[in-house]
Amino acid sequence: MTVRELMTGALITATPETPVLDARSLMQKERIRHLLVTDKKGELLGIVTDRDIRLNLPSQATSLSVWEINHLLMRLTLDKLMTRSVITVGPDREAR
């Protein structure tokens, strides 16, 4: 069996400038746990997981107001929390 037989064809991606809240909404809407981060040409720059996002959301015990939290989260973009060292393989590689 090859990787091609297991992989998804229609990729769901975001740009590094995408706000974290928008990425979270997209992941929930599409029911995915990993989001590829690409540049405008479609080149892979990194990956963000639902865990990366959860770890970067503020604690519920914060003293900040909801407006302050939303303001801070709208300024937090994927380029600040994505994993940049992504290991990739070709579609014809043997899957184990």
Sequence and secondary structure as in RCSB ss.txt:
>XXXX:A:sequence
MTVRELMTGALITATPETPVLDARSLMQKERIRHLLVTDKKGELLGIVTDRDIRLNLPSQATSLSVWEINHLLMR
LTLDKLMTRSVITVGPDREAR
>XXXX:A:secstr
 BHHHHS SS  EE TTSBHHHHHHHHHHHT SEEEEE TT  EEEEEEHHHHHHHS  TT  S HHHHHHHHHH
 BGGGT B       TTSB  
